[in-house]
Structure formats: structure tokens, C-alpha cells
């Protein structure tokens, strides 16, 4: 009888110990800071690090579309002639959730000092804004 009571007492304790491990696999979403660049150069990659070609990028200002482009085979596209200001970039790529991110153009330039690299997820997107600045 004592063995049965001990087993009954151990089961809930074991479940409590395993709870933190179950939560370790959950995505922790941290709000991303708005990226500031001098030229909008975008690089799209998937979860494996492969480039995402033929994705449509739409640049909006105050809810209005002002520019559009399509990524090449290397997953990259660069926008010319964007003026200083705040924008939203929408991404539409086959097989991926639609995504968007804010961007600020500071001192417009003809050269890309940093590319905006966006990590696209297949299926469920754990966090919005997986956006990083990288060397082009």
C-alpha cells in the first residue's frame, strides 16, 4: 500500500519538474527595434538560410503603396529613390505567411551599407519582425 501511495505522490511532482522543459521549446518573441538604413536593400531567406526568390516586396507610406519589387534568384532586391522617412514593407512569397516590417530611411544613398535580412518561416510564424541588418 505504501508503494502505491508513493507512486501517486511522485507522479504530480514529476509533472511539475517537466513543465519548464515543455516551455523551453516555445518561441520567445522580443519586440524588434525599427531598423534605420540609408537605402532599402532587402535579402529574404527561409529557415534553412536559402534565398527566397520571386517574392513581392511592397513599400507603403501612410497606408499608400509607393514602390514595388520582386526578389531575384538570390532572394535580394534594392529600392531606388526612396526619400527620407518612415515606411512599411510588405512581403508576399509563395509558401510563406504574408509578413511586414517597419523601416526608416535616414540619409538616402545610392549605396547599400547594410541590407535588411528577413527570415521567412514556412507555416506557423512564431514571431513577427525577424528582421536583421547585415552586410550586403
C-alpha positions as CSV (number, residue, x, y, z in Angstrom):
1,X,0.0,0.0,0.0
2,X,2.9,2.4,0.8
3,X,4.4,1.8,-2.7
4,X,1.1,2.8,-4.3
5,X,0.9,6.0,-2.2
6,X,4.5,6.9,-3.0
7,X,3.8,6.4,-6.7
8,X,0.7,8.6,-6.6
9,X,2.8,11.3,-4.8
10,X,5.7,11.1,-7.3
11,X,3.6,11.5,-10.5
12,X,2.4,15.1,-9.8
13,X,5.9,16.1,-8.7
14,X,7.5,14.7,-11.9
15,X,4.9,16.5,-14.0
16,X,5.9,19.8,-12.3
17,X,9.5,19.2,-13.0
18,X,8.9,18.5,-16.7
19,X,6.7,21.6,-17.1
20,X,9.7,24.0,-17.6
21,X,11.2,21.7,-20.2
22,X,8.0,21.8,-22.2
23,X,8.0,25.6,-22.3
24,X,11.7,25.6,-23.4
25,X,10.6,24.9,-27.0
26,X,8.2,27.7,-27.2
27,X,9.2,30.8,-29.2
28,X,10.1,33.8,-27.2
29,X,9.2,36.9,-29.2
30,X,11.1,40.0,-28.4
31,X,9.9,43.3,-29.9
32,X,12.3,44.4,-32.6
33,X,13.5,47.9,-32.9
34,X,12.7,49.7,-36.2
35,X,15.7,49.4,-38.5
36,X,17.3,52.6,-39.8
37,X,19.1,52.5,-43.2
38,X,20.2,54.9,-45.9
39,X,19.0,52.7,-48.7
40,X,16.4,49.9,-48.7
41,X,18.2,46.7,-49.8
42,X,16.3,43.6,-48.8
43,X,17.5,40.0,-48.5
44,X,14.9,37.2,-47.9
45,X,15.9,33.8,-46.5
46,X,14.0,30.8,-45.3
47,X,14.5,28.8,-42.2
48,X,17.3,26.8,-43.8
49,X,19.2,30.0,-44.8
50,X,18.3,29.6,-48.5
51,X,17.3,32.7,-50.5
52,X,13.6,33.2,-51.3
53,X,13.3,34.2,-55.0
54,X,10.2,35.7,-56.7
55,X,8.9,37.3,-53.5
56,X,6.9,40.5,-54.0
57,X,8.0,43.5,-51.8
58,X,5.6,46.4,-51.4
59,X,6.8,49.7,-49.8
60,X,4.0,51.7,-48.2
61,X,3.9,55.2,-46.7
62,X,0.9,56.3,-44.7
63,X,-1.0,53.2,-46.0
64,X,-0.4,54.0,-49.6
65,X,1.8,51.8,-51.9
66,X,4.7,53.9,-53.3
67,X,7.0,51.2,-54.7
68,X,7.1,47.5,-55.5
69,X,9.7,45.0,-56.5
70,X,10.4,41.2,-56.9
71,X,13.4,39.4,-55.4
72,X,15.8,37.7,-57.8
73,X,17.2,34.2,-57.7
74,X,19.5,35.3,-54.8
75,X,16.5,36.5,-52.7
76,X,17.6,40.1,-53.0
77,X,16.0,43.4,-54.2
78,X,17.1,47.0,-53.8
79,X,14.8,50.1,-53.9
80,X,16.0,53.2,-55.6
81,X,14.8,56.8,-54.9
82,X,13.1,56.3,-51.5
83,X,13.2,59.6,-49.7
84,X,13.9,60.2,-46.0
85,X,11.1,58.9,-43.8
86,X,9.2,56.0,-42.2
87,X,7.8,53.1,-44.3
88,X,6.2,49.7,-44.0
89,X,7.5,46.9,-46.2
90,X,5.1,44.1,-47.0
91,X,6.3,40.7,-48.2
92,X,4.3,38.2,-50.2
93,X,6.1,35.0,-51.1
94,X,4.6,31.7,-52.2
95,X,4.6,29.1,-49.4
96,X,5.2,31.6,-46.7
97,X,2.9,33.7,-44.4
98,X,2.5,37.3,-45.5
99,X,4.7,39.5,-43.4
100,X,5.6,43.1,-43.0
101,X,8.1,45.3,-41.1
102,X,8.7,49.0,-40.5
103,X,11.8,50.7,-41.8
104,X,13.2,54.2,-41.6
105,X,15.3,55.8,-44.4
106,X,17.7,58.3,-42.8
107,X,20.1,59.9,-45.3
108,X,19.2,58.5,-48.7
109,X,22.1,57.0,-50.5
110,X,22.9,55.2,-53.8
111,X,24.9,52.6,-51.9
112,X,23.8,49.8,-49.5
113,X,25.8,50.0,-46.3
114,X,23.5,47.4,-44.7
115,X,20.9,45.0,-46.2
116,X,17.7,44.3,-44.3
117,X,17.7,40.5,-44.0
118,X,14.2,39.0,-43.3
119,X,13.8,35.4,-42.1
120,X,10.6,33.9,-43.5
121,X,9.0,30.9,-41.9
122,X,7.2,28.1,-43.6
123,X,3.9,27.5,-41.9
124,X,3.3,28.9,-38.5
125,X,5.2,32.1,-37.8
126,X,6.4,32.2,-34.1
127,X,7.4,35.9,-34.2
128,X,6.8,38.8,-36.4
129,X,9.7,41.0,-37.3
130,X,12.5,38.5,-37.7
131,X,14.5,41.3,-39.4
132,X,18.2,41.9,-39.1
133,X,20.7,44.3,-40.6
134,X,23.6,42.5,-42.4
135,X,26.5,43.5,-44.7
136,X,25.3,43.3,-48.3
